Amino acid sequence: MFKRTLYCSNCNREIQNGEEIYAKMKAPKNTIMVEIKAYLKKESEIFCTDCMDKEK
């Protein structure tokens, strides 16, 4: 299996396994999703909790 690394769209920090994230994305057209990480990386903006806390 390929490792898909996610990065914060704001600070470009690598998201660690099990870390809470926030994703800004459109609802998927298909109801079946095979690999969520691939979809998130391709179709969304991902934000780490540190960046979201700064926004508040």
C-alpha positions as CSV (number, residue, x, y, z in Angstrom):
1,M,0.0,0.0,0.0
2,F,1.2,3.5,-0.8
3,K,1.7,6.0,2.0
4,R,-0.3,9.1,1.4
5,T,1.0,12.0,3.4
6,L,-1.4,14.9,4.2
7,Y,-0.2,18.4,4.8
8,C,-1.9,21.5,6.3
9,S,-3.0,23.9,3.6
10,N,-2.1,26.9,5.7
11,C,1.3,26.1,7.4
12,N,2.3,23.1,5.2
13,R,3.1,21.0,8.3
14,E,2.8,17.2,7.9
15,I,-0.3,15.8,9.5
16,Q,0.5,12.9,11.9
17,N,-1.4,9.7,12.1
18,G,-4.4,10.0,14.5
19,E,-4.2,13.8,14.6
20,E,-7.4,15.7,14.5
21,I,-7.9,17.8,11.3
22,Y,-10.4,20.1,9.7
23,A,-11.2,19.7,6.0
24,K,-12.9,22.2,3.7
25,M,-14.4,20.2,0.8
26,K,-17.4,19.7,-1.4
27,A,-19.7,16.7,-0.9
28,P,-18.5,13.8,-3.0
29,K,-20.6,13.0,-6.1
30,N,-20.4,9.2,-5.5
31,T,-21.5,7.7,-2.2
32,I,-18.8,5.0,-2.3
33,M,-15.3,6.1,-1.4
34,V,-12.5,3.6,-1.6
35,E,-9.6,5.6,0.0
36,I,-10.4,8.7,2.1
37,K,-6.8,10.0,2.3
38,A,-6.5,10.1,-1.5
39,Y,-9.9,11.9,-1.7
40,L,-8.9,14.4,1.0
41,K,-5.5,15.1,-0.6
42,K,-7.1,15.6,-4.1
43,E,-10.4,17.3,-3.3
44,S,-10.1,19.3,-0.2
45,E,-8.1,21.9,1.8
46,I,-6.8,20.4,5.1
47,F,-6.1,22.4,8.2
48,C,-4.3,21.3,11.4
49,T,-5.8,22.2,14.8
50,D,-3.1,24.8,15.4
51,C,-4.1,26.8,12.3
52,M,-7.8,26.5,13.1
53,D,-7.2,27.7,16.7
54,K,-5.4,30.8,15.3
55,E,-8.4,31.6,13.2
56,K,-10.8,31.7,16.2
